[in-house]
Structure formats: structure tokens, C-alpha cells
Amino acid sequence: MARITLDTVAHAYGNRPTAPEHYALKPLTHVWENGGAYALLGPSGCGKTTLLNIISGLITPSQGRVLFDGTDVTQLPTEARNIAQVFQFPVIYDTMTVRENLAFPLRNRGVPQPVIDRRVAEIAEMLGLAETLQRRARGLTADAKQKISLGRGLVRPDVNAILFDEPLTVIDPHLKWQLRSQLKRLHREFDFTMIYVTHDQTEALTFADTVVVMYEGEVVQVGTPDELFDRPNHTFVGYFIGSPGMNVLPAEVAGTTARVGAHQIRLAEAYPALGKGHRVEIGIRPEFVRLSRDGDGIPVGVTRVDDIGRLKIVQITLDGLPLKLVASEDTEIPAADARVRFQEDRIGVFVDGHRVSGRPAS
Ligand SMILES: Nc1ncnc2c1ncn2[C@@H]1O[C@H](COP(=O)(O)OP(=O)(O)OP(=O)(O)O)[C@@H](O)[C@H]1O
């Protein structure tokens, strides 16, 4: 296991990057702590695989350094980094048995046979492959083949890190849930440094202790699932994490007031006058928008109500701007003259997508 440091690492696939948008990965400094369970989360094309490949050595970054426990490995190939990788699609030997496939990474390193046998049995048991150990991989289902791939990634106990690139994409949804929990358990048991790439927030939030959120080649926030929910640093994080995502409204902000259309919304903190050539927005999660009962609050139109069991998701418009709120199942949703309140201390202020901090209101 190793502590992996990325020191102002950036990457452009073209030869002569001249503008920030030429970079698939914009400059990033980050430390992946020894034994951490990380998810790298973001939409398609945001640079997740590029970042993972820089760590594994499949890509040499255009700039910056990669350090494993303080040693510069930037120019070292994958084989020299002692990293295990699991890809989206099975990487296995079809003509070998399941046992031979699982044993391969250990045999390759000259691990003694009794240790191989023990470790293969342990991993096979954990992944539900014990019954198929004698079978050739060729005839197995896509699910089973990907499980073998996972097993090959997990079988070596001495790796610096295990990198997973969307490893459950081809797996049946029922099995997905099960495998995710098993990976989590395995992390607790063996304390591997694991980095798990996904564009699925459920997958990221259930697997990881720390989630690294990427957007357009940039890491926009690193935090625990709770931090990402409670205090998104970027409107994208607010929108991407949570279901439904955070409401984002264009606003004019000065002092403790946000003006949205014709309405004034009180903020818990004070801000200097923001704007002038920048995009100013406020963000509030649907969980913190409440229907007002006392005839006070901001008038909204209700456009749709979805019952999702114990909760209702209510779609509303505020001066034509679409918004969502979450209410409990027994909440009466008024057909007309609805008004809402925003929970002040849950409103974030964002300039050009990035959260800005206010000062305590006097
Ligand atoms: N070999 C390459 N040559 C040129 N551009 C590339 C190459 N690989 C990736 N890119 C570009 O770099 C950007 C980031 O791609 P990357 O594969 O890292 O994103 P991702 O978040 O992993 O996406 P996905 O989830 O779709 O795999 C994209 O714009 C992509 O088109």
C-alpha cells in the first residue's frame, strides 16, 4: 500500500495545449492516503479515466509529478508501479480455468503455492466463484467473467493500490449491489488503497469514504458523502449529488439578501455585492425548500407532484424558474396560491459555479 501524491499534475492529449480547455485534466494536486477508499465521480468525458491512467502509469502526464510514498514514479511504466487494475470489461484468459485465472497474478510473482491456494480460495469465496473454480472461463456468463476480473485485481495482498474503472458496468443490477458491498467489506478487511471510477453517484457514495468529484477536467470537490451533500463547493456537485439535485437559481446578491426575479430571499451570511461580469447563483437543495403554511413566503406555481413512497417530489416554478422541493408523504400540496420558504442556513451562494463564503451577518 502506498500514499499516492499528485503534484500539479495535468494532461493534454494534443501536443501544444494553449488554453485550459485543451486539457483533459487541469492542474491537480491531491494526496490519496494509504488505505483510503476513494471514488472518482463525474459525467462521461470529465477526465476520470485520464486521471486513473496517470496514477497507474498508462499515461505520462504532460506536466507535474506522481509520487508513491514520496518516490517520484512519473516516468515509471505500469509494471513497475505495483498497481492492480480492474477495467470495465473482463480482462481474463478464456482458455484457463477460473482457478488459474485468479492464481495468475500471484504465480507471476513467484508466490509459494500454499499461499496461492489459500488466497485464491478466499477471493473465490468472497466473489461467489468457489463452485466454478475448475471450469474454463470461456463458457461462463459475462457477469462471472467480470467477477474473475475483479478477483484478479483483488488477489494480490501487496499492491500499492487497486484501481477500478467502472468495473460493474456489465454486471447484472441485482449482482451489482452485492458486489459493491463485498468490495466495501474487502476494503475494511484488507485496508487496500482503492480508487473507484464511476459516473453513478449511488455507486460512489456506497463504496467510498472520500469522493473526488470531477467536472470538465477539473476536480471540483473532495469530501465525504455528507460534506458533498451539506456543502457542495460547486453548483455541479450540488446538482450531481443528491436526488433530486440542488436547485440553482440566477440571483443578485448583496449583504444578506439574494434577489431572484422580483423576490428577496434572506441569507444566513453577509456577502459583498457580487456580480459585474460574473454568473451569480444561489443553490438550495429540494430538502430545504418548504411549503409555507401561514400565507407568507414566496409565491410559486405547482407544476407536478410525484409520489415516491414516503416522500413527494414537488415541481414548482418561481417567476418561471423551475425548482423542486421534497415533502413528506402526508403533506397536502395546494393546487393554487402555493408559497415556499427557503431554509436560510442551507442556501449557498455561487459565483461562476464556485461557492463563495459569506461573513457572519451582524
Ligand atoms: N486517447 C485520447 N486522445 C485524445 N483525447 C482523448 C483520449 N482519451 C480521452 N480523450 C478526451 O479526454 C477527455 C477526458 O476523457 P476521459 O476518458 O478521461 O473521461 P472519463 O471521465 O473517463 O469519461 P468516460 O466516463 O466516458 O470514460 C474527453 O474529452 C476525451 O474525449
Ligand as a Chemical Component Dictionary entry (heavy atoms), coordinates in Angstrom:
data_LIG
# 
_chem_comp.id                   LIG 
_chem_comp.type                 NON-POLYMER 
_chem_comp.pdbx_formal_charge   0 
_chem_comp.three_letter_code    LIG 
# 
loop_
_chem_comp_atom.comp_id 
_chem_comp_atom.atom_id 
_chem_comp_atom.alt_atom_id 
_chem_comp_atom.type_symbol 
_chem_comp_atom.charge 
_chem_comp_atom.model_Cartn_x 
_chem_comp_atom.model_Cartn_y 
_chem_comp_atom.model_Cartn_z 
_chem_comp_atom.pdbx_ordinal 
LIG N1  N1  N 0 -6.531  8.983  -26.320 1  
LIG C1  C1  C 0 -7.167  10.151 -26.363 2  
LIG N2  N2  N 0 -6.874  11.063 -27.314 3  
LIG C2  C2  C 0 -7.496  12.254 -27.362 4  
LIG N3  N3  N 0 -8.444  12.635 -26.495 5  
LIG C3  C3  C 0 -8.788  11.768 -25.531 6  
LIG C4  C4  C 0 -8.172  10.489 -25.409 7  
LIG N4  N4  N 0 -8.708  9.859  -24.342 8  
LIG C5  C5  C 0 -9.608  10.706 -23.821 9  
LIG N5  N5  N 0 -9.665  11.853 -24.527 10 
LIG C6  C6  C 0 -10.507 13.014 -24.244 11 
LIG O1  O1  O 0 -10.192 13.464 -22.937 12 
LIG C7  C7  C 0 -11.368 13.840 -22.222 13 
LIG C8  C8  C 0 -11.476 13.041 -20.931 14 
LIG O2  O2  O 0 -11.652 11.673 -21.244 15 
LIG P1  P1  P 0 -11.703 10.519 -20.149 16 
LIG O3  O3  O 0 -11.827 9.207  -20.866 17 
LIG O4  O4  O 0 -10.582 10.694 -19.211 18 
LIG O5  O5  O 0 -13.058 10.870 -19.404 19 
LIG P2  P2  P 0 -13.973 9.956  -18.476 20 
LIG O6  O6  O 0 -14.488 10.849 -17.431 21 
LIG O7  O7  O 0 -13.226 8.751  -18.050 22 
LIG O8  O8  O 0 -15.135 9.554  -19.466 23 
LIG P3  P3  P 0 -15.940 8.158  -19.601 24 
LIG O9  O9  O 0 -16.750 8.032  -18.351 25 
LIG O10 O10 O 0 -16.776 8.379  -20.813 26 
LIG O11 O11 O 0 -14.899 7.092  -19.750 27 
LIG C9  C9  C 0 -12.528 13.625 -23.196 28 
LIG O12 O12 O 0 -12.812 14.844 -23.813 29 
LIG C10 C10 C 0 -11.972 12.632 -24.192 30 
LIG O13 O13 O 0 -12.586 12.804 -25.465 31 
# 
loop_
_chem_comp_bond.comp_id 
_chem_comp_bond.atom_id_1 
_chem_comp_bond.atom_id_2 
_chem_comp_bond.value_order 
_chem_comp_bond.pdbx_ordinal 
LIG N1  C1  SING 1  
LIG C1  N2  SING 2  
LIG C1  C4  DOUB 3  
LIG N2  C2  DOUB 4  
LIG C2  N3  SING 5  
LIG N3  C3  DOUB 6  
LIG C3  C4  SING 7  
LIG C3  N5  SING 8  
LIG C4  N4  SING 9  
LIG N4  C5  DOUB 10 
LIG C5  N5  SING 11 
LIG N5  C6  SING 12 
LIG C6  O1  SING 13 
LIG C6  C10 SING 14 
LIG O1  C7  SING 15 
LIG C7  C8  SING 16 
LIG C7  C9  SING 17 
LIG C8  O2  SING 18 
LIG O2  P1  SING 19 
LIG P1  O3  DOUB 20 
LIG P1  O4  SING 21 
LIG P1  O5  SING 22 
LIG O5  P2  SING 23 
LIG P2  O6  DOUB 24 
LIG P2  O7  SING 25 
LIG P2  O8  SING 26 
LIG O8  P3  SING 27 
LIG P3  O9  DOUB 28 
LIG P3  O10 SING 29 
LIG P3  O11 SING 30 
LIG C9  O12 SING 31 
LIG C9  C10 SING 32 
LIG C10 O13 SING 33 
# 
